[in-house]
Structures are given as C-alpha cells and as structure tokens.
Amino acid sequence: MSRFLFLLIPLILAASLSAAHAQEASVAFGTIRQDTKLPVEVTADDLKVDQSTGTAVFSGNVVIGQGEMRLSATRVLVIYRADQDGIARLEATGGVTLVSGPDAAEAQRADYNIDDGTIVMSGNVLLAQGKSALSADKMTVRLSDGTAEMSGRVRTVLQTGGAN
C-alpha cells in the first residue's frame, strides 16, 4: 500500500500543479460563423458624432446586431476607417453582453475589430454555455470560425452528466 501511495503522490501533485497554472482555455462560441462583412445595425438612446476625429458615441441601451450576433452595452464608441469607408472598430463599455446562438458572454468591456473579425472581451468575463459556465480575465472570440480563447485565471465547473 505504501508503495502505491509513493507512486500516486507525484501524479496527484503534477495534476494539481498543472491545473493551478492553467491560464488559458479554447472553447467553441456560438453555433455559426459570423460574416463580418454584413451590415452592423445599432440602436441607442443617444448618438454624438465627431467629424473631426471620425468617431461616433452611442449611449444608453445600446444594442448592436450583425447577422445572428447581438452585443449590448451602456456605451459604444464607433471608430470609422480613415477613408470614411465603413467601420473599423467598436469599443463597448458598461455591462457588455455578447450573444451568438445559444452562447452568451458578459464583461466590462468589448473591443470589436471589424477587419480581423475578432472581439476581445475583458474585465470579469463570464461565458454561459448551456448548464456550463466559464470565467476569465479576457476572452478573444474569432468570428470566422466561431471559436474563443479564454485567458487569465480561467475557472469553470465541469458538469459530469451523471446523477451524483
């Protein structure tokens, strides 16, 4: 028995150390690939446009839709391309929620780069997928393939699927 424990203790320690140092996780996000060339529809309570900086600020109950994806926030800064040919980036702050298919994520901030098709959510990120949930400091969603990478103190509770 003591020989069995002698062999088992290093395995347990190695497993717990690798779990404690896990700072990154890749997950699926949404059920579709998002076409970033689709039009972006924005609704909000207020809009302020600054022609000199090429920006617009939507505030109050902001909801952004693009295809099947929805993003809501308190405030969204829209940064236009230098040539005035469309939107380059969106910066959402204040109670940000991103929904794609059955998946939903919440964070304090989300930066959507239209050209490379990524959304970086940061600040107390919480991703809900069915009965499972993951939390992290940051989540990067790649809309082209519907995947996400979570980093910085990733935490989850895994459902076993069985009655315990």
N, C-alpha and C positions, 0 to 999 in steps of 0.2 A: 504494500500500500504506500509506504513512504517513497519508494522508487517511482511509483505512478505520480505522486504529488510533485516530486522533484522534476519530472518531465513536463507536467502540466503547468506549473507556476510560470516558467518562461513564456509559454504560449499565451497565457492569460495576460501577463504583463505586456507582451508585444501587441496583443489585440487592443488592450485599453490605451496604450500609448498612441497607436495609430489612429484610434477613434478620437482621442483628445486632440491630436494635431490635424485632424481633417478640417480644412478651412474652405473647401470648395466642393460643389456638387453640380452635376449636369442633370437636367430634367427636361421632359417634354413640356411645352407650354401651348395650350390651345389645341384645336383639332384641325386647323387649317394653316396653310402657308399664306402669309399676308402679301398682297401685291402693293408695294409702296408707291406705285405709280397711280393708284386710284385717287380720286379727289378726296380731300380732307374737309369734312363738314364740321363747323364749330358753332355752338350756341352758348350764349353767356348773358349775364345781366348788363354788363358794360363793356365797351370797347374804346381804347385810346390808341390812336395811330400816330407814330412819329416818323414823318417822311425823311427827316434828316439822318436818322440812324437806320432806317429800313426795318423798323420793328413795329409790332402791334402788341398790346396787352389786353387780353380778355380776362375779366374778373367777375366773380360771383356766379356760382353754379355752372361752371364751365363743363361742357360735355363735347368731346371730340370723337367723331366717328370716321373710320376709314375701312371700307369693306365690312367685315364681320367684327372688327375690333372696336372697342369703346374705351375711352380714357376720360376720367372726370377728375376735377381738381378745383381748388378755390381760385387759383390764378394761373394763367398760361401766357408766357412770353413767346411770340412768334417772330422768328428771325428769317427775313426774306433773303434770297440769293442776291448777290451784288448786282447782277444784271436784271434784277426785278422779274426774273422768270421763275416764279414759284417760291415755295417754302424750302428753306434749308434745314431749319431745326425748330423744335418746340421744346420749351422748358416749363414743365408743370410743377407747381409747388402748392402745398397745403392740402392734406387729406387726399392724396392721389390714389385713384383706383384704376386698374387696368383689367379689362375683361376680354377674353378671347375664348369662344366656345364655352366649355364648362369650367374653365380655369379662371381664377380671379387673384389679383395681387394688389396689395396695399403698400404704400410707402409715403415718406415725407416729400420725396422729390422724384421726378422722372424726366430724363432728357432723351428726346426722340430725334435721332439723326436720320432724316428722310433719305439722304443719298446712300448711306451704307445699310439702311434698314435695321438699325438697332435701337432698342430702348434700354437705357440704363436707369434702373430704379435704385434709390439709395435712402438710407435712414429708416431703420426698423421695418425692413421688408418682410411681409408675410404673404406666402403663396398658399392658396387653398385649392386642392385638387381632390374633389370628392370628399371622402372621410379623412384624407391625409392633409397635413399642413407642414410647411417648411418655413423657417425664418432664417434671416441672414442680414448682414450689414448692406449687401449690394446684390442685385440681380441684373444680369445682362441678357436681354431677350433678342434673339436673332430671328427676325420675322420671315426671312427667306426660307428657313427650314423648320420653323416652329419649335425651336429649342431654346433653353435658357440655362445660364450658368449662375449659380449662387455662390457667393464668396464672403468671407469674414464672419466667423462664429456661426457657421451653419448648424441649425438644430432642427430635428424632426422627431416625431413619434411614429414609428412604423406599425401599421396595423397587421396583425398576424392572420386575420381572416378566419380564425377558428374561435369557437366558444371556449373561454377560459374560466 
